[in-house]
Amino acid sequence: MDAKQFAALQLVRSSKALVIGAGKLFELCPFQPEELIPLSSNGANDSNGDIKFDELEQLCNALRVFPRVVFVDPFSSSNVEKANRLRPSVVVTIEFNHGLPHGKFTSRFTLLFGEKVASLPSPQDRYEFTIYTPLTLKKLLEFKHEPDEFPYVVELARKRKIQPDLWITPDGKIRFAQDHARIWLFERLGMRDFVYRLNGQNVALLATDRTKLSLLLRYVRSGFLSVSSEDLIKLTNLKTIASGTAKAPLLPLSLRARFALLDDEDATLIEKNSNEVVSVLVAPRTRVERSEVLMVDDDGSVEWAPVERTHTELVAFLPSKHSPDRYFESEVFELAERFELPNAPTVEEVDRKRAQKAERAIEMLADILNQHGQRLFQFQREDIVKLLTKRFGILAWDPGCGKTIGGLVFALGALAMGDCAQRVLVVVPQDLIPQWFAEIEKFFGADFASEWIVISGIEDAINLVRLSRIVPKTYPLFAITWYEALRDAVGEDKLIKRSDGESCPCCKHKVHRNGLCSYGCPFNGSPYLSRRRDAAWFLKKFVRNGVLVLDEGTYIKSCDSLRGIAARRLVTAKYRLIMTGTPIKNLLSDLPMLLQLAAKPNSPAYPFPPEQEGVARFSKQFMVIERNLLNGRRRIGPEPTSLSTLQLMLSSTVLRRRKDQIGEVIVPLEIKVHEVPLTHEQALWYRAWCDDELFERWFYVTHNRAISDLAKLLSRMTHLLFVIGHPTSSTATGSPVPLSQLTALPTPTELTHKNALVVDLAERFVREDNYCVVFAQTVGVLEVLAKMLKERGIQVHMAVEKRSGKMQSLPPAKRSAVIQRFKQQGGVLFASISAMAHGHDFAFVPKAVVHSLPFAYDSYAQAICRVHRIVSPKPVEVHIVNVGNSLDMYLFELLRRKELAASSVLDNTMLEITINKDEWQKVWEQVRESLDDLVVV
């Protein structure tokens, strides 16, 4: 036996072979394969698991997977023809007397199936089993070591008789089969990430993501995927759903969102130079990259694990005559330079009649404002009209653009539209209640401000509901509350155990069918004897079909927080507005809970389920998927993906404007940086914390445990920040064991150049303008600065206090009172830069001083926006005091780089920029390299 004969026999024995014809003919074959797969004859009953040839051929041609080995019954020419159409690599047949039954078939087999390489006699009868193959010896040997995919095709054909590859459930979810054959199919089609993200999602999501829908339909038409005719009709109908007000964008679409409007079937682009209509094919593509992430094991140990990160983005394919002939969605600006992209009408264009009604309502309110000496800016008018036309939305103007008046005008405009209940509920952070009343009185007068009812807990909420039932529906009621008050509750959940057949303790009827007793009984079908009810449970009745306005909407971003759960009960309102300057503070997963309350779950604008499941499905669709290569587990990464589709979906709910987009003249903002030196004592402490060996000894003494690289880096930078800003603090010196116990270091003092300059600047600004705000991250030093200013006769207002031995921000109510006194009396306000990041309006303050910087970009940016407002009467100056060639300076440079990058993320700063590990590592390297260049005086 030569090498080729041996290789052919080995390939047959190691394969699962298809049998065409009478399988009994091959029972005595001396070289049996691993399995013989029967092919059903035409018209035969295939209930025993046999597969039909037509189905198999279609799958093989569609997937380009053909059988390795086919056993062919030669006594029917149709069997030979079928085998030829399946393009096998090796064919086994039967010959009599050293030849086929008819001589002409011998040459036909050679012509169709290649060289005759082996012929082995049957052990009993006078015939031989013959092997034909067109492959060379080298190819036969290679085939033996390659995986055989044909059994998956066979299994796929069998599974499809029981269940299609995908289907739509009665509750509107799209599901993909997850058996081994389907998993192989999705992998071969490059759909693994596609299926993982889409499986279990609301099918309405595909109406938003038309490119994924088109790809799915194309795979169905090509035979790659199977689906029932009923579900195919449902999928096809999604392409023709008209764009109503719910899905219409609030503002003109960005170029990236317009990229998502391209469709692989009927989309066209118009070349700007020649006006030529160019067909375009758009499809989602996955990009996989390898990296490492920090992983915490079950025993608490930390190690770096290799991960595979999957990104998804759209790609547009143009005819080959164009160069380049493909554009990724990240290259949409280059595409837009050559071609005109499709667009979608905004909400007021979709429903012009309703928009005109909203315009009349806003005009009426503008006249009322004029009577009180106030006015609406043009961008405010336009945006509130859009929101009233849609009835819901997230108002994400930059801080300082007037969200408070925007919320008030939205609420009153909704009442003027006349299609909702005359009930208004406003929910704000507790320390902003006085500011809201001041704004109400400022814009609409004291009489209107006196009509607002403050809800401070569940008792007030119950009384408000009772009042709402007494007061005629045509008479408006206005209520304002805060997030913590929504959680105020009474009672507790107590389960009642009642078995079928027992007597109900209330109505005395027999209990049957899982707790049902009698109609009208309070326990009928309920497993609870009593329930815990919070204020939000009652307020949802008050605001049903009315108007809801939430300020600082990021308070409800968590799906687990009690205040978030309580606030989302208020979704019963017909008009819903959420206001925030930062719709996403850290991760994209901050956004779903805001969208759920604004647009309602499982709606065209937010096609995801409520609460935790909605967050999980939203994140799976629009965030990077990380797969741990050690254990195969998947998790959601922090970065967004599918940005074009995401922007298109968010355009219907989020109305975002930066200050440079409002079309109004705003007083200029000037940021001035002052560099000061370190004292000799500070420099010694600063260099000590940068000493690797000394830090390792100190950390072992104080913590006696391992620490990750990133945690170590941030810990050391925190110590340096306090050495610069508050050198006598326990964080600067080390706690519970001071660093000076491990090496000789001088006693620190607060007589630093930074503190001296901050006090000088604050005194000068107060004498010039009567007001100054000093922001600090190291809040403990503010007590020292305040004492210095008091000695100079400057009035001081503290938004911090000492509690449990530490300086902390005042509680909301106290902080609000301090800010009101500061506004009335003037002087210097000392505040934490983080606590002042939301809601407070310091438009009357023309100059501010930043003593120490935060690590978070959004705290830095929002603190500046507290003083730089659209209504600021004077040019604004923000003075930042840094120590030269130190962490201070490098942190400020990093925050400014993030400020420049912010406008490019998701268009219009939809994401706040987070700082990653590599960037922190770079800052630390700058700190280490500049130790010899510290300025010390």
N, C-alpha and C positions, 0 to 999 in steps of 0.2 A: 504494500500500500504506500503510494507516494504521499508527499507532504500535503498536496492540495486535497487529495481524497480524505486524509486524516482531519484536516481543518474543516472540511465541509461536514463530516460526520460529527465532529465536536460541536459545531455550531447548531446542528439539528438537535443534538441531545440536550444542549443548554438553553433551548428556546421553547416558547409556548407556540405551538403550530396551529394554523387554521386548516380545517378539513373541508374541502369542497367536494361534495358528492357522498358516496356511500362510505361511511367511516369504518364499517366492518372489514372492508378490504385491507385495512392497514393494521389490523389487530396483531398479525404475526410479523410485523416489520421488526427486524433485529435491532434497529437503532431508533428506539422510541424517544420522542421529545419529552420535556417536563410535563406538558399537558396538551391534549388534543382539543381544540376549540371547534365545536360543530357549527356549521352554517346551515340555517334552516332553508329548505327548498321552497320555491315559490308557492304561495298559497297554503303552506303547511302551518299547522298550529305551533306557535312558538312559545307557548306557555311554559315549556320546560327550560327556558333560559337561552335557547338558540337565538341567534341574531339573523336578521334579514340582510341579504346582500346589498340591496339598494341603500339601506341605512348605513351599513358599514362603508360602502364605497364613498358615500357623501362625506362621512366623517374623515376618512383617510385623505381624500382630496382637499378638504377644507383645512385640516391640521397638518398636512404634508407628512403624515406618519403612515408607513406601509408595513405589511407583515414581513418578518424575516424569512419564515419558513411556511410554505403552503403544501399540504398533501392534496394531490389532485386525482380524482377518479377520472381516468382517461376514456371511459366508455360513453361519455356524452360530450359532444363538442361545446355545449354551453358551459360545462364545467371548466374546460380549457380557456374559453373566452373570459369567464369571470376571473380566473386566476391571473390572466394577462392584464386585466384592467386594474388589479390590485398591486401590480408592480412588485412582486416578491423578490427577495434576494436569493432564495434557494427554493427549488421546487422538487418535491418527491412524488414520483408516480410509479406505475406498474407496467412491466413489459413481460411478454411471453416469448419463449424460444429466442432469447437474445434480440427481441424487437417488440415494438408496440403492436396491438391487435391489427392495425392496418398500417402497412408500410409507409404510406404518405404522412402518417402522424409523427414518425420518427424525425424527419427533417423539420416538421412544423414545430416540435418541441425545442429542437436546437435553435431554430430561428427566433422563437418567442422567448425562451428562457435561458439561452446561452449554452455553454459547453456541458457535455455529459462527463461528470467527473467520477462517478462511482456507481456500481451496480452490484447489489448483494442478493443472493438467492434466498427464496423463502424456505424455511426449514421443512415444509410439508409438501407444497404443491410445485408445479413446474412453471413458476414465474419468478421474476426478480423485482426488487425495489431499486429504482434508479433515481439518481440525484442529478439535477441540472442547476447550473448557476452561471451568471454572467460576470461574477466577481473574480478578481485575481487572488492569488494566494495571500498577498499582503493585505488586501481588503478583508478577506475572510478572517485573518488573524486579528485585525483591528476590530471587526464586528464582535468578536467573542468577548472583548473587554469593554465594549460600550453597553450602556443600559438599554434594554429592550422596552420601548415605549408602546408597542402595539397592544399588549395586554390592557393598558389603560384605556385605549380606544375601545376595545371590546367591552370592558367594564362600564365605560361611559355609555355605550349604546344600550347596555342592559339596564343601567340605572335610569336612563331617560324614559324607559317604559313605565317606571314607577313614579318618577318625579322629575319635572323639568329642572334646568340649571338654575333658573331664578323664577320667582313668583311674587305676587303682591298679596299680602295677608288681608283678611277682612277689615282690619283696623288701619289699613293704608300704609303698612310698612313693606319695604322691599327686602326680600330675603334671597340669599344665595345658598345652594346646597353645599354642604361641607364634608362630604365623603371623600375618600382618597382619590377617586377618579376625577371628581370636580376640582379638588385642590390641585391635582396635576394639570388639569385643563387651564385653570386660571393662571398657574405659573407659566405654562407654555405660551399663553397669550399675552404675558406681561401685565396681567391684571391683579397680581397679588395685593399690591397696595390699594388699587382701585376698589377691589372687593372688600378688603378689610375696612376701609373708610366708609363705604356705602352700605354695608350689610346691616340691616336693622333700622336704617334711617327712614324717615317719613318720605314717601315717594314724591311728595310735593317739592322736596329739595331739588329734584331733577328739573322742575320747571324753572328754578332759579339758575341752576348750573346746566345750561342747555348744551354745552360741549360734552359733558359726561353723558347726557341723554342721547345725543347724536351718535356718540361712540358706541353706546349700548345697542341702539337700534341697528347700527351698521354691522355689529358682530352677529346680531340675530339674523339679519338678512343674508349674511355671508355663510350662515350655517355653523358658526363657531359656538353660538349659544342657543339653547332651546328655551322656549317660553310658550305658554298656552295662548291660544288665539284671543281669549278674553283679556288676558294681561297685556298682550301686544297692543290691543286696541287702546287700553288705558295709557300705556307708555306713549303711543303715537299721539293721543289726544293732548298730552302734556305740551307738545310742540306748538299746539294751536291755541293754548290758553291766552286770552286777551290780557293785556297789562292794565289792571285796574288801579285805583288810587292806592291800594294797600302795597303794591309792589313798585309803583312809580317812584323814581328818585326824587328826593327833596331839592337837590341842587343839580346843575348840569354835571354829567358824569365825567370823571377823570379819564385820561387816556387809557389807563390800565383797566378801569372798569369797562370801557368801551371795547377793549380787546376781548373781554369775556362774552360780548354780544355776538362775536363771529361764530358761525355755525358750519359744520363740515359739509353740509349738503347744499344749502342755498345762499351761503354768504358770498359776498363779492366786495372787492375794494375798487375804488376809482383812483387811477393814477392822476396826480395833480397836474403834471406837465402836459399829458396827451389826452386826458379825460377818458382813457381806455378803461373798460370794465374788466377787471381781473378776477377770475375765480380763485377761491382760497379754501384750503382744507385745514381745519383746526382740530387738534387732538391733544388730550392730556398726556404728558410724559413724566415719568418718575426718574429722579436723579438720586443715586445712592452714594453716600460717602462714608468712609470709615474714620472713626475718632475714638477717643477714650473719655469716660466719665467717671466721677467719683462714686463708688458703690459702697454702701454700708451693709455688712453681712449681719446675719441673725445674731452672732455673738458680740456684735458691736464693733468689730474690727472694720477698718476702712481700707479699700484698695481701688486701684484704677482698673476698670473693666473695658475691654474693646466693645464698641457698639457699631451697629450699622444704622445710619440715619437716612430716612427716605423723605425726599422733598417731592412735591408735585407742582408742575407748572404747565401752562398751555404753550403749544407750538403751532405757529401758522406756516403752512406749506404753500408756496406759490408755484406757478408753472416754471419749468426749468429754464425758460428763456430769460427769466428775471434773475439778476444777481445782486445781492444774495437771494436765494430762493426759499429761505426759511428764516423765521424770526421767533425767538423766545419771547414770552410776555415781558421779561425784564428789558427787552430791546424795543419796547413799544414806541419810544420816542423816535428811534431811527425809522421805524415803520411809518409813523405818522408824518414824517418829513416827506415821504414819497407818495403816500396814499391817504385818502380820506376814509376814516374809520366809521362804522355804523354808530348811531346814537339812539337814545331812547327819550321820549317826551317826559318832562318833569311833571310833578303831580298837578300843578295848576293848569298845565296844558291838557292833561288827561280829563280833568273835570273842571272845565272853564266856568260853568254856571255856579258851582259851589265856591270856586275861588273868588268870583266876583262878589258873592255874598259875604265872604270873609273880608274882602277889601272894604266893603261898606261898614262892617262892624269895626274894623280897625280905624277907619276914618272917624267914626263917631267917638271912639275912645281917644283918638288924637286931639279932637276938639276939647274934650274934657281935660286932658293934660294941659293944653294951651291955657285954659282958664286958671290953672294953678301955676302958671309960669314954667311949665315943663314941656318937653317935646320928645318925640320918638325919632331916632335916626332912621334914615331910609333903609338901611340893611335890616334894622329891627322890624320895620313894617313888613318888608318883603318876606322875611323868614317866618314871622308869626302867621302871615297869611298862608304860607305853605303848610305849616303845622296844623292850622285850623282846617284847611282843606282835607288833610289826611286824617285828622282827629287824634293822632298819636305821634310820638317821636322822642328822640333824645337831643336836647338842645346843648350842643357842645361848643359854645363860643369860648374863645380865649378868656381867661380870668381878666376882669376889668372891662368887659364889653357890655355889661348891663344885663346879666341873666335874671336878676331879681325883677326888674321892670318887665323883662320878657315873659317871666312866669305869670306876673300879675295880669298883663295884657292878654296872654293866652287864656287865662281863666275867665276873665270878663268877656273876652271875645267869644268864647265857647257858649257862655250864657246868652250873648246877643245873637248867636246863630239860631237859637230857638228850637234846636232838635235834641236837647238833653234836659235832664232834671236840673232844677235851679239849686244845686248843692255843690259847694266848693270845699275841698279839703287840701290844705298845704302841709307838707311834712318837711321839716328842716332840722339841722343839728340844733341842740338846745341853746348853745351860746349865740345863735344867729336870730333867735326870736326877737330880741329888742331891735336888731337891725332891720328885720322885716317890717316891724311896726313903724319904725322911723321912715322906711321907704314908702309904705302905704300912705302914711300921713303926708309925706313930701309930695307924692305924685297925685293923690286923690283926696287929700284933706282929712282933718281930724274926725269929722263926722263919720266918714266911711271907715276909718281905722277903729272907731268905737264899736262898729257892728261885728267885728271879728270875735269869735269865741275861742278861748285857749283851752285845749284839751290836755290835761296833765296826767291822766290815768284812766283806769277802766270806769270809775264812777262817773267822771265827766263824759266819757264815751257813751255810757248807757243813757245818761240824761240828754245827750245830744240826739240820740236816736229817738227818744220819746218826744223831744221838741220837734224833730223833723216830721213826726207823724201828726202833730197837732197843727203846725204851721202849714198853710196852703202850699201846694206844690208850685204855684206860680210866684211865691215869694222867695227870694234867694236867701240862703243861709251860708255863712262863711265861717270856716273853722280852721285853726292852725294848731299843729302839735309837733312833737319832736320824736325822733326814732325810738329812744328808750321808753317813752310813754306808750308807744304801740305795744310794748311787751308786757306792760302792767296787766296782771292776770288775777283771776279768782278761781277757786275750786281746784280740783285735781282729777285726773283720769282714774276712775275706779271701774274695773271689769265686773260684769254680772255673769255668773255661770248658770245657765239654764239648759237643761237637756230636753230633747224632744219627748213629749208626753207629760212633762211636769206642768204644774199650774203656775201661771204668771203671778208674781206677788202684787202686781198693780191691778190688772184687769180681770184676774182670776180665770182667764181662758187657758186652754191647753196650748202648750208651745209645740210648734210643728215646723218642719222644713227650715232648719238652721236659725232658730230664734224668732220665727214669726209667730205672733199670737193673735192680735186683733187690731183692726184699723183704728187709729187714733190713740193707741196706747203709746206712751213715750218710750217704751222699751221694745216696741215692735221692730224686729230685725236688727236691733242695736246690741252690740256686745258690751256696752258701757252702762253702768249704773249712774255715773255722773261724769262730766267732762270739764276739763280746764279750758276756760275761755279768757282770751286776752282782749285788750282794747281794740286791736285791729279787727277782731271777729265782729265787733259791734259796728265799728266805723265802716266796714265794707258794706253794711246795710245803708248807712247814711249816704255814702258816695255812689251807690249803685245807679248807673245811667247818668251820673253827674260828672264832675270835673276833679281830677287829681293832679296835683303838682308836687313833685319831689325835688328838693334842692340838695346838692351834693350827693348825687345818685350813687357814687362809689361806696357809700355806707352800706349798700345792700348787695355788693358784688359777690359776697360769699353765699354759697347755697346752703351752708350749714349754720350760719349765725342766726340767732333768734330774732334779731331786729330785721334781718333780710327776709326771713320766712314771714314775719308779721307784715312787713310792708308789701310783700307780693300778694297778700290776701286782698289788697285794695284794687286788684285788677278788674273788679266789677264796674269801675268807672267807665263811662263812654269816651270821655276825652282824657288822655293820659299823657303827661309831659314829665320827663326826667331831665334835670339840669345838672351838668357837671362840666368843669373845665378840662377834666382828664378822664374821658370814658374808659380808658385802659391805663391803669397806673403802672403795672408791672408785666403781667402776662395777658395774652389774648383771651385766656379763660376767665378773666375778670368781667368780660362783656356779656356772656349769655344771660345772666340773671337780670341785667338791665334791659336787654332785649325782650326777655320773657314778660316783664311787667309792662313795657311800652307797647309791644306788638302782639302780645298774647302767644302762648305756646301752640305749636301745630297750626300756625297761621301762614298765609303766603309770604309774609315778611320775615317770619321766624319759624321755619318748618322743622322744629325740634321739640321733643317732649319737655315737660316741666321739670324743674328742680335738678337734682344730681344727674339723672339720666340725660337731660338736655345738655348739661355741661360736658358730660363724657362724649356724647355724640357730636356736639359742636367742635370740641377739641380734636376728636378723631378725624374730622373732616378738614379742619383748617390749621392744624398744627403738625409739626414734624413728628414722625413716628420713629422712636428709637428701639432697636432690637438688640438685646444683650447677646453677644455671640458666645458667651460662656454657658448660659442656661436657656437661651432662646426666648426669654420673656420680652414682651413688648411694653413700652410705656410712652406717654406723650411727652415730647420734648418742649423746651420753652419757646422755640422760634416759630413764627407763623409760616404757612405755605399756602399754595393756591391763592395768591394775593389778588389776582384779577377777579376771580369768582367771589372772593370775600368782599372786595370793595363794591362789587355790583350788588351784593346782598345788603350790605350795610348802608348803601346809598338811599335805601327806602325808609330807613329809620333814624339814622344819625345825621344831624345837621351840624357840620363843623365849619367854623370860620376862625382863622387867625386874625390878629390885629391888622396885618398888612393886606387882608382881603375884604375889609369891611367898607372901604371906599370913603372913609371919613378921615379928617385931619386930626391926628392925635398929638398931644404935646410930646416933644422928643424925650427919649430916655438916654441918659448918659451914664455909663458905668465907669467909675474911676477907681483905679487900683493903686493902693499905697503900699510900698514895700518898706518894712522895718527890719532891724536886726534882732538877733537873739541876745539875751544877756549871757554872761559867762556861765552862770549857774544853769541856765536853760540848755546851753550848748553841751555841757557835760552830761546832763540827763538825756538829752536827745541822742548823743552818740552811744550812750550806754544801752538804750533800748535797741539800737541798730546792731549791737554786738551779738552775733549768732550764738556763741558759746554761753554768754551771760544770760541771754533770754532762755535758752534751753535749761540751764540750771534753775533759773527763777520759776519757769513753768513746772518743772518737775517738783520743786519744793511746794508750790502753791496748789497744784492740781493732781500730780502723780498719775497722769494718764497720757495716752497718745493724743496727738492733735493733727488734723489734716493740714495739708499745705496751704489751702485757701484760708482756713480758719486761723492758722498761725500768722499769715500775712496780714489779714484784717485786724487781728488782735494787736499786732505790733504797731500798725498805722493808727489805731485808736489811741494807744499810749502816746504816740508822738503828737497826735492832734491835741491831746490834753496838756502835754508838756508845753506846747506852743500857746495854747489858749487859756489854760487854767492849771498852772504848774503846781499849786499846793493841793490839788485834788488827789484822792486815793487812786484814781485811774492813772494819773501822771506819775505818782510815786510807786505804785504797785500795791495790790491788796490780795490777800490779807498780810502778805510778807512784803515790806518795802524793798525795792531793788537796792537801796543803800545798805541793807544788811549783807549783801553779797559782794559789794565793792564800795570803795570810798566815794561818796558823792556829797556835794554841799546841800545845805538846807534851802529848799526853794522858797521863793516869795512871789507875790503878785505884782511887784514893782517891775513890770515888763514894759518894753517899748510899745508893744501892741496895745496893751491896756491904756497906756498914757495917751497914745494917739486917738484911740476910740473916744476917750473922755474929752479930749480937746475938740475933736470934730463935733461931738454931740452938743457940747456947750456952745460952740460957734453957731451951729445950725439953729439952735433954740433962740439964741439972741437975734439971729437974722430973720427967721420965719415963724418963731413961736412953737414949732413942732419938730420932732425928730423921733424916728423909730430905730432902735438898735436890736438887730437879730443876732442870735448866737446859737451854735450847736452845743458848745460847752456851757450850759445854762448856769452851772454853779458859780461862774465868775461874775454873773450879772449883779449879785449882791455886793461884790467888791466895787464894781463900776458905779452902782447906784450910790454907795456911800461917798465915793470921790466927788460925784456931781452934787450931792446934797451939801457937801462942805463948800462948794462954790456957789451955793444959793440957787441951784437949778431944781425945779420941781420934777419929781420922779414918779413914774407909775410902773408898778411891777406886775407883769402877767405871769409871774412864777412865785412860788412860795416854798418854804422848807417843810417837808413832810417826811417823817421817819428818818431824819438825819440827812435827807437829800433834797436838793433843789429840783422841783418839778413844776410843770405847767399847772396853772389854776384850773379847777373844775369849770365846765362850760359857763355856768351861771355867773360865777365870780369873775371869770375872765371877761365876759361881756360887760359887766358893771365897770370893771377897770377901764376898758376901752371907751365906754361912754364918758367917764370922768376925764380921761385923756383928751377926748375930743372937745369937751367943754372948757377945760382948764389950761390945756397946752402943757408943754414940757417935754420930757423924754419918756417914751414907752420902751421898757425892756421886755423882750419876748423870745421864746424858743422859736427858732427858724422852722421847725417841723410843725409846731402847734399852730402857727399862723399861715399854714399852707392852704387853708380852705375858708372861703366865705367872707372874711373880714374885708372891709372897705376903708382904705386909708388914702382916699383921693385928696384929702385936705393936707396930706404930708408931702412936701416937695423934696425932702432929703431923708435918706435912710443910710444907716451904717451896718455893714455885715462884719461882725467881730470874728466869727469862725464859721467855716463852711460845713455843710452836711455831706455825707457820702452819697445820698440819693439825689439824682438830677431833678426830679419833680419837686422836691422840697425847696431846692434852690430857686427854680424857675417860678414857682407859685408865690414864694415870699416876695420876690421882686414885683410880681403882678399885683400884690396887695397895695402898692403905692403908685404903680404906673397904671392908671385907669383911663377909660375912654373919656371920663368927665373930669380928669385932673386939670385944674385951672392953670397950673404953672409947669414949666419944664421940670422933669424929675431927674434927680441925681441919686445914684446908689454908689456908696463908697465902700470898697472892699479892702480890708486891711490884711495884708499877707506878709509873712516872713520870707525874705528873699532866699532863693536856692534851697527851699525846704519843701516838706510835704504840702504845706499851705499853697505854694505856688503851683506845684504839679497837679494838685487836686483841682485848683481853679482852672488850669489849662484843660484838664480832662472834661470838666463840666461845660466849658465853653465849646469844646469840640462836639459834645453831645447836643448842645443847643443848636449848632449849625446842622447837625445830622438829623435833628428831630423832624424837620419839615419834609424830609424825603421818605419817611417810613409810613407806609400805607396811605400816602397823600394826606396833606393837611394835619399832620401830627396825630393821626389816629392812635398811634402807640406812643406811650412815654418810653424814652430810651433807657434801657437798663445797662449796667456796666458789667462786663463779663470778667472771667478769671484772668484771661490774657491781658486785659487792660489794667487790672489791678497789679498784675505781675510787672507790667511795664512801669507803672508809677513807682512801685517799690524799687525797681532797678535804678530809676532816676534818683530816688532818695539815697540809695547806697552810693551811687557814683558821685553825688554832690556833697558828701560829708566834708571833704576837704575845702569846699567852696562856701561853706556856711558863713554868713555875715554876722559877726559877733562884735558887740560893743559893750 
